[in-house]
Amino acid sequence: MSRHRSDKWTLRRQAAAPLGRRRIARWPLAVLSLVIVIVLGTVAWMWVGGVLTQRAEAQAHSCGAGPLTVQVAAAPSIAIATRNAAQAYNAQQQVVAEHCIVVDVSSVDPGTALAGLTGTWDVSTLGPKPQAWIADSALWTNQLTSRDGGMIADEPESVASSPIVLAMPPDAARAVIGANSLTWSGVPDLLAASNGWAALGEPNWGAFTVDLPDPATNPASQLALEAMVDPVTATGATPLTAGLLSSAPVSQALSTVATRQPSTLPSNTLTALLALARTSGVQTAPYSAVPVPEVALYERNVGMDGEPKPANVLDEVRLAGPGPSMDFPYVPLAGDWVSSTQGEAAQLFRAFLRSPGEQAALADAGLRTSGLDHPAPSPGMDWGSVSTVALPTDPATTQRLVTAWSGAVPGGQ
């Protein structure tokens, strides 16, 4: 009886005992708290680090000395591509001597730029005087060197190139390409014949004619003329010299090219291309071909040169053998209008143009660089490989060539 009562007492005590009195280990809570503290600390450290980095970047680009403009005068055939490069460069917010550099590109004809740099720069028509100049050919920068070498802060360096090609109506281009043997030095013989097209397999087409807008102001015409009249230059062996210019073969070739010019000469390459593209075939065209920088023909065919896209696309014809080429030298300038900071920034922008990324961008704009890239679509163009000749380095010989040409062209030019 007593044992039964004892068991009942035990059961009552167990029933009355609270269930929550069991002990729970405290170390998991401590570990969890530590993890939370570490995570929050890491987040806070990263946030503080980000703020400090942003502050450092802001200070680096704070332009304590204010923005500074570097003016670049670029030849029209490279101005669009250079302006696009300047936008990319400006987006990087480059700082030189606590100045945020802003590159501004203006399109200036090389002849006008040379006259302004060696004479009086007309700000009202040309804009601010440049701290750097990109001509389309060393023919211009060589003249600057000869007239005022102290104006050049550093040696000119090419940022791109563009071979001189013949722009022709498609039917004419097919005939020349099919012949597969016409060289620059062979052009005068075609011009001399009354039925030059017969030598290219088209006896019913009559005379073969080439329009050369004034070589005195047009480097494409001048370079093409040199390649046509001097067989030595056309082989890439040597540039035209005063001695060669005085030789009988060169004088005769120059006379032939000059006297076979169309009766009405366009004033520049663009005008010549516009006139040639108004007809659908060579037999109704005012002339058979125009020497033109490859990039200028590309811009004309796609309507990027300020004129409407043509109804009739002209074809690119690269003649056999070595040929002339534009070399687009970039010249950092020196003078009382160029501060030391602007001079340094002008050279940095040249380095930017010569960087791999910008070289690819220039190629996409229709210029030749170290790679084989080219724009697409590009009607009328084939972008084939080229072999170029050396450029003349003697401004005096260049002037003699221009003078001889002006005297040989009927009625002058």
Backbone torsions as a table, in degrees:
resi	resn	phi	psi	omega
1	MET	NA	-43.8	-179.9
2	SER	-67.3	-36.1	179.1
3	ARG	-65.1	-38.6	179.0
4	HIS	-63.3	-40.7	178.6
5	ARG	-66.8	-37.2	179.7
6	SER	-64.2	-41.9	178.7
7	ASP	-63.6	-40.2	179.0
8	LYS	-63.9	-41.0	178.6
9	TRP	-61.5	-40.4	179.7
10	THR	-64.4	-44.2	179.0
11	LEU	-62.3	-38.0	178.7
12	ARG	-65.1	-40.5	-179.6
13	ARG	-65.3	-39.8	178.9
14	GLN	-67.3	-37.4	178.8
15	ALA	-67.2	-33.0	-177.1
16	ALA	-80.2	-19.8	-177.6
17	ALA	-66.9	133.4	-179.7
18	PRO	-66.6	139.7	-178.1
19	LEU	-69.2	-33.1	-174.7
20	GLY	-77.9	8.3	-175.9
21	ARG	-84.1	-2.7	177.7
22	ARG	-68.2	139.2	-177.4
23	ARG	-82.2	138.7	178.1
24	ILE	-111.1	137.0	-179.5
25	ALA	-65.4	137.6	-175.2
26	ARG	-91.5	-15.6	-173.7
27	TRP	-66.2	-32.8	176.8
28	PRO	-63.3	-35.7	177.9
29	LEU	-64.3	-38.5	179.4
30	ALA	-65.7	-41.9	179.2
31	VAL	-64.5	-44.7	179.0
32	LEU	-59.7	-42.4	179.0
33	SER	-62.5	-40.9	179.9
34	LEU	-64.4	-41.9	178.6
35	VAL	-61.7	-42.2	179.1
36	ILE	-61.8	-43.0	179.6
37	VAL	-62.4	-43.0	-179.3
38	ILE	-63.9	-45.6	-179.4
39	VAL	-61.2	-47.5	179.7
40	LEU	-62.6	-37.9	178.3
41	GLY	-65.3	-40.8	179.3
42	THR	-64.1	-45.2	178.6
43	VAL	-60.0	-44.1	-179.9
44	ALA	-63.7	-41.4	179.5
45	TRP	-63.8	-41.3	179.0
46	MET	-65.6	-39.0	179.4
47	TRP	-65.2	-45.6	179.0
48	VAL	-62.7	-42.2	178.5
49	GLY	-61.3	-40.9	178.7
50	GLY	-64.1	-41.6	178.6
51	VAL	-62.2	-43.9	-179.8
52	LEU	-64.4	-39.2	179.1
53	THR	-64.3	-44.5	178.5
54	GLN	-61.6	-39.5	178.6
55	ARG	-65.1	-40.4	179.8
56	ALA	-64.6	-41.7	178.8
57	GLU	-65.6	-40.5	179.3
58	ALA	-63.2	-39.8	178.6
59	GLN	-66.9	-37.8	-179.5
60	ALA	-64.7	-30.8	-179.0
61	HIS	-110.7	26.8	-175.8
62	SER	-80.1	-11.3	179.6
63	CYS	52.1	57.4	-178.4
64	GLY	-55.3	-32.5	178.7
65	ALA	-94.1	2.9	177.4
66	GLY	90.6	167.2	178.3
67	PRO	-70.3	152.9	179.7
68	LEU	-138.7	127.5	-177.7
69	THR	-93.2	135.0	171.2
70	VAL	-111.2	116.4	-177.4
71	GLN	-90.9	129.0	178.2
72	VAL	-119.5	121.1	174.7
73	ALA	-93.2	118.8	-175.8
74	ALA	-118.7	142.7	175.3
75	ALA	-59.7	145.5	-176.0
76	PRO	-52.6	-35.7	-176.7
77	SER	-73.1	-10.3	176.1
78	ILE	-124.5	1.4	-174.5
79	ALA	-65.8	-42.1	-178.3
80	ILE	-62.4	-47.0	-179.4
81	ALA	-65.3	-37.9	179.7
82	THR	-69.0	-37.0	178.7
83	ARG	-65.7	-39.2	176.1
84	ASN	-64.1	-39.6	178.1
85	ALA	-65.6	-37.8	178.8
86	ALA	-63.6	-38.1	177.5
87	GLN	-62.4	-42.0	177.8
88	ALA	-65.9	-39.2	-180.0
89	TYR	-67.1	-44.1	-179.3
90	ASN	-64.1	-31.4	179.5
91	ALA	-65.4	-20.9	179.2
92	GLN	-80.8	-9.9	178.4
93	GLN	52.8	56.4	178.8
94	GLN	-68.7	138.3	-177.9
95	VAL	-116.7	129.1	175.4
96	VAL	-130.1	120.6	-179.7
97	ALA	52.3	45.3	178.3
98	GLU	65.0	16.6	173.4
99	HIS	-107.4	132.6	169.2
100	CYS	-78.9	119.5	-173.7
101	ILE	-84.5	132.0	175.3
102	VAL	-121.7	115.2	179.3
103	VAL	-91.6	126.3	178.6
104	ASP	-118.9	128.9	-174.8
105	VAL	-111.5	130.0	174.7
106	SER	-118.7	145.9	178.8
107	SER	-90.9	116.4	-176.9
108	VAL	-133.6	127.4	176.3
109	ASP	-57.5	133.6	-175.4
110	PRO	-56.5	-39.6	178.3
111	GLY	-62.7	-41.6	177.6
112	THR	-65.6	-40.6	179.5
113	ALA	-64.0	-43.7	179.4
114	LEU	-61.3	-44.7	179.5
115	ALA	-62.6	-39.4	-179.8
116	GLY	-69.9	-39.0	-179.0
117	LEU	-70.5	-34.8	-179.0
118	THR	-92.7	-7.8	178.6
119	GLY	-127.7	-114.8	179.3
120	THR	-116.9	123.9	179.2
121	TRP	-82.4	118.6	-177.5
122	ASP	-85.5	97.9	-176.9
123	VAL	-63.8	-33.2	-175.8
124	SER	-65.5	-30.2	-178.7
125	THR	-107.9	-27.3	-175.3
126	LEU	-105.5	-9.9	-176.1
127	GLY	83.8	-170.6	-177.1
128	PRO	-60.1	147.8	177.9
129	LYS	-65.4	134.7	-170.3
130	PRO	-81.3	155.0	170.5
131	GLN	-95.5	-9.2	176.2
132	ALA	-149.8	152.3	-176.5
133	TRP	-134.7	127.6	172.5
134	ILE	-112.1	100.9	174.6
135	ALA	-82.1	168.9	177.8
136	ASP	-89.2	-11.5	-178.0
137	SER	-154.0	150.3	174.2
138	ALA	-65.1	-13.4	174.4
139	LEU	-55.8	-33.4	179.8
140	TRP	-83.6	-48.5	-176.3
141	THR	-67.1	-29.3	174.7
142	ASN	-63.0	-35.8	177.9
143	GLN	-68.9	-36.6	177.0
144	LEU	-63.8	-40.5	178.9
145	THR	-61.3	-41.7	-177.1
146	SER	-73.5	-27.3	-176.4
147	ARG	-89.4	-38.9	-176.6
148	ASP	-157.5	79.5	-179.0
149	GLY	-62.3	-25.1	-179.9
150	GLY	-68.8	-9.0	180.0
151	MET	-83.8	-10.8	-177.7
152	ILE	-96.8	116.5	-177.1
153	ALA	-78.7	-27.1	-179.4
154	ASP	-153.0	157.6	-177.9
155	GLU	-59.2	137.6	177.2
156	PRO	-60.1	140.6	176.7
157	GLU	-131.1	133.1	179.4
158	SER	-70.0	135.9	176.3
159	VAL	-105.0	-11.5	178.6
160	ALA	-171.4	-179.9	175.4
161	SER	-148.3	167.8	176.5
162	SER	-155.9	114.9	-178.6
163	PRO	-66.7	150.4	173.3
164	ILE	-81.7	124.1	180.0
165	VAL	-123.1	169.5	173.1
166	LEU	-95.3	126.2	172.0
167	ALA	-89.3	125.7	-175.0
168	MET	-141.8	153.7	170.4
169	PRO	-59.8	151.1	-175.0
170	PRO	-53.6	-39.6	-178.3
171	ASP	-67.7	-39.0	177.1
172	ALA	-65.9	-40.7	179.6
173	ALA	-61.4	-42.7	-179.8
174	ARG	-61.6	-38.3	-179.6
175	ALA	-67.1	-43.5	-179.2
176	VAL	-67.8	-44.7	180.0
177	ILE	-64.9	-36.4	178.6
178	GLY	-65.5	-33.9	177.9
179	ALA	-67.8	-35.4	169.9
180	ASN	60.1	26.6	-178.9
181	SER	-142.4	-4.0	-176.1
182	LEU	-72.9	125.6	175.4
183	THR	-111.2	168.4	178.1
184	TRP	-61.1	-42.8	-178.4
185	SER	-71.5	-12.3	177.0
186	GLY	-88.6	-9.4	-177.6
187	VAL	-63.7	-43.0	-179.8
188	PRO	-56.4	-35.9	178.0
189	ASP	-64.5	-38.4	176.7
190	LEU	-64.8	-40.2	-179.1
191	LEU	-68.1	-33.7	-177.5
192	ALA	-69.5	-28.1	-177.6
193	ALA	-78.6	143.5	178.0
194	SER	-70.5	-22.8	178.7
195	ASN	-130.0	63.5	-175.3
196	GLY	-61.1	-30.2	-178.5
197	TRP	-66.6	-19.8	179.1
198	ALA	-62.2	-35.2	178.8
199	ALA	-68.0	-15.9	179.4
200	LEU	-107.0	17.0	174.6
201	GLY	86.5	12.3	-179.7
202	GLU	-128.2	76.1	-175.1
203	PRO	-67.5	-15.5	-177.6
204	ASN	-94.2	2.9	-175.1
205	TRP	-94.1	-12.1	176.6
206	GLY	82.2	-142.2	-172.8
207	ALA	-75.6	143.7	172.5
208	PHE	-94.0	124.6	-176.1
209	THR	-128.5	145.5	178.4
210	VAL	-129.3	125.9	178.6
211	ASP	-90.9	128.8	176.9
212	LEU	-118.4	95.2	172.4
213	PRO	-54.2	148.2	-168.1
214	ASP	-35.8	110.9	178.9
215	PRO	-62.6	-18.5	179.1
216	ALA	-65.9	-28.4	-177.8
217	THR	-122.4	-1.5	-174.3
218	ASN	-123.5	102.6	-177.6
219	PRO	-59.9	-34.7	179.5
220	ALA	-61.8	-42.7	177.5
221	SER	-66.1	-41.6	-177.6
222	GLN	-65.3	-45.1	179.7
223	LEU	-65.7	-40.4	178.1
224	ALA	-65.3	-40.3	179.6
225	LEU	-61.8	-44.6	178.7
226	GLU	-59.7	-43.7	-179.2
227	ALA	-67.1	-31.1	-178.8
228	MET	-78.1	-37.7	-172.1
229	VAL	-91.0	-18.2	-176.3
230	ASP	-119.2	100.8	-179.6
231	PRO	-58.5	-29.4	179.7
232	VAL	-67.5	-43.9	176.7
233	THR	-62.1	-39.9	-176.8
234	ALA	-66.0	-21.6	177.1
235	THR	-86.1	-5.8	-178.7
236	GLY	82.0	9.2	-175.2
237	ALA	-76.5	-40.5	-175.6
238	THR	-160.6	150.6	174.1
239	PRO	-72.6	165.9	178.2
240	LEU	-65.7	135.3	178.8
241	THR	-120.4	168.9	179.1
242	ALA	-62.0	-37.4	179.1
243	GLY	-64.8	-44.0	178.6
244	LEU	-65.7	-38.3	-178.7
245	LEU	-62.4	-28.8	-179.3
246	SER	-85.7	-8.1	-177.1
247	SER	-72.0	154.7	-177.1
248	ALA	-62.3	-45.5	-179.2
249	PRO	-60.7	-41.4	-179.3
250	VAL	-68.5	-43.1	179.1
251	SER	-60.9	-41.1	-179.9
252	GLN	-67.1	-43.1	179.5
253	ALA	-63.4	-40.9	179.5
254	LEU	-64.0	-41.5	179.1
255	SER	-63.1	-40.0	179.7
256	THR	-62.5	-48.9	-178.8
257	VAL	-62.5	-41.1	-176.9
258	ALA	-67.5	-44.6	-175.7
259	THR	-76.6	-13.5	178.1
260	ARG	-98.0	15.9	177.7
261	GLN	-72.0	148.8	176.1
262	PRO	-56.8	153.9	-176.8
263	SER	-65.8	-32.5	177.7
264	THR	-114.6	112.5	-175.3
265	LEU	-97.7	125.3	173.4
266	PRO	-61.7	151.6	-175.3
267	SER	-77.7	-24.1	-178.5
268	ASN	-152.6	175.0	-175.3
269	THR	-63.4	-42.7	-178.1
270	LEU	-61.2	-45.1	178.6
271	THR	-61.1	-39.3	179.0
272	ALA	-65.5	-40.6	179.0
273	LEU	-67.4	-40.2	179.4
274	LEU	-61.6	-42.7	-179.7
275	ALA	-67.1	-39.5	-177.9
276	LEU	-68.8	-32.7	-177.0
277	ALA	-83.2	-4.3	178.7
278	ARG	-74.4	-16.9	179.5
279	THR	-110.0	154.6	-176.8
280	SER	-92.0	-7.5	-178.6
281	GLY	-154.0	162.4	-172.9
282	VAL	-68.8	-27.9	-175.2
283	GLN	-71.3	-19.1	175.8
284	THR	-109.6	4.7	-178.4
285	ALA	-82.8	153.4	179.9
286	PRO	-69.3	-20.2	177.1
287	TYR	-160.6	166.7	-174.4
288	SER	-81.8	-33.8	-171.8
289	ALA	-157.3	159.8	173.6
290	VAL	-134.5	125.8	171.8
291	PRO	-67.8	133.1	-173.3
292	VAL	-152.0	144.9	171.7
293	PRO	-61.5	139.0	-178.0
294	GLU	-54.0	-41.7	-178.0
295	VAL	-64.8	-35.1	179.4
296	ALA	-68.7	-36.4	177.5
297	LEU	-67.9	-40.4	176.7
298	TYR	-60.2	-47.6	-179.0
299	GLU	-63.0	-36.3	178.1
300	ARG	-66.7	-44.4	-176.1
301	ASN	-67.3	-26.7	179.1
302	VAL	-104.5	3.2	177.0
303	GLY	71.3	38.9	-179.5
304	MET	-101.6	4.8	-173.8
305	ASP	-103.3	17.0	178.3
306	GLY	95.0	-9.4	176.4
307	GLU	-108.1	156.9	-179.3
308	PRO	-60.0	152.7	177.2
309	LYS	-60.0	134.4	-173.2
310	PRO	-72.9	150.1	174.5
311	ALA	-72.8	-33.0	179.9
312	ASN	-117.3	115.4	179.6
313	VAL	-76.6	139.3	174.7
314	LEU	-93.5	148.1	-177.4
315	ASP	-98.6	148.4	175.5
316	GLU	-83.7	129.7	176.2
317	VAL	-125.4	115.7	175.5
318	ARG	-97.8	121.6	-178.0
319	LEU	-75.2	158.7	-177.7
320	ALA	-67.8	150.5	177.2
321	GLY	79.1	-175.3	179.3
322	PRO	-63.7	151.4	179.9
323	GLY	-146.1	166.5	-178.9
324	PRO	-74.5	161.5	-177.3
325	SER	-153.0	145.1	168.4
326	MET	-74.5	144.2	-177.6
327	ASP	-121.4	-4.3	172.6
328	PHE	45.3	67.1	177.9
329	PRO	-75.0	137.3	177.2
330	TYR	-101.2	123.7	-176.0
331	VAL	-119.4	111.2	168.8
332	PRO	-71.1	131.3	-173.7
333	LEU	-99.1	158.6	177.1
334	ALA	-130.0	144.9	179.5
335	GLY	166.6	177.6	-177.4
336	ASP	-71.4	-10.1	177.0
337	TRP	-94.6	0.7	-178.5
338	VAL	-114.6	112.7	176.8
339	SER	-76.2	164.0	179.5
340	SER	-61.9	-35.4	178.9
341	THR	-68.9	-42.4	176.6
342	GLN	-63.0	-39.3	178.3
343	GLY	-62.2	-43.9	177.9
344	GLU	-65.0	-42.6	-179.2
345	ALA	-65.8	-36.2	178.7
346	ALA	-62.4	-38.8	178.2
347	GLN	-71.6	-34.8	177.2
348	LEU	-65.9	-36.9	178.2
349	PHE	-67.9	-35.5	175.4
350	ARG	-62.0	-43.0	177.3
351	ALA	-61.3	-36.4	178.2
352	PHE	-64.2	-43.0	179.3
353	LEU	-63.4	-29.3	-178.0
354	ARG	-90.9	1.0	178.4
355	SER	-73.2	155.4	-175.7
356	PRO	-55.3	-42.5	-178.2
357	GLY	-63.7	-42.9	-179.2
358	GLU	-75.8	-28.7	173.8
359	GLN	-62.9	-39.0	176.8
360	ALA	-66.1	-37.9	178.3
361	ALA	-66.9	-38.7	176.8
362	LEU	-64.8	-38.1	177.2
363	ALA	-63.9	-39.0	178.1
364	ASP	-66.6	-18.4	178.5
365	ALA	-90.3	1.0	176.6
366	GLY	102.6	7.2	178.3
367	LEU	-97.2	158.7	176.8
368	ARG	-92.1	132.0	174.1
369	THR	-129.3	-159.3	-175.2
370	SER	-70.7	-21.8	-179.0
371	GLY	-95.2	-167.8	-179.0
372	LEU	-112.6	13.2	-178.9
373	ASP	-68.7	152.2	175.5
374	HIS	-156.2	160.6	-177.0
375	PRO	-71.7	151.3	175.4
376	ALA	-142.9	136.5	-2.3
377	PRO	-75.4	159.0	178.7
378	SER	-146.7	82.4	-175.9
379	PRO	-59.1	139.2	177.2
380	GLY	82.5	-7.5	-174.9
381	MET	-106.4	149.2	175.0
382	ASP	-122.1	-14.6	173.2
383	TRP	54.2	34.7	179.4
384	GLY	-71.2	169.0	-179.4
385	SER	-67.3	149.7	-177.9
386	VAL	-131.6	155.4	173.5
387	SER	-124.5	118.4	-172.0
388	THR	-102.8	159.1	178.2
389	VAL	-99.9	165.9	177.8
390	ALA	-69.8	148.6	177.6
391	LEU	-86.4	149.0	176.8
392	PRO	-67.3	144.4	-179.2
393	THR	-114.6	2.9	-176.1
394	ASP	-110.1	101.5	-179.9
395	PRO	-59.2	-31.0	-179.6
396	ALA	-65.2	-40.1	178.1
397	THR	-66.6	-39.6	177.1
398	THR	-58.7	-44.0	179.7
399	GLN	-65.5	-37.5	178.4
400	ARG	-65.6	-38.1	178.1
401	LEU	-62.9	-45.2	-179.3
402	VAL	-63.1	-41.9	179.5
403	THR	-64.3	-43.1	179.0
404	ALA	-63.3	-39.3	178.7
405	TRP	-63.4	-47.0	-178.4
406	SER	-60.6	-34.7	179.0
407	GLY	-75.8	-23.3	-176.8
408	ALA	-89.7	-28.2	-178.5
409	VAL	-70.4	128.3	179.3
410	PRO	-57.4	125.0	179.8
411	GLY	82.6	-0.5	-178.0
412	GLY	73.6	173.6	178.4
413	GLN	-146.6	NA	NA
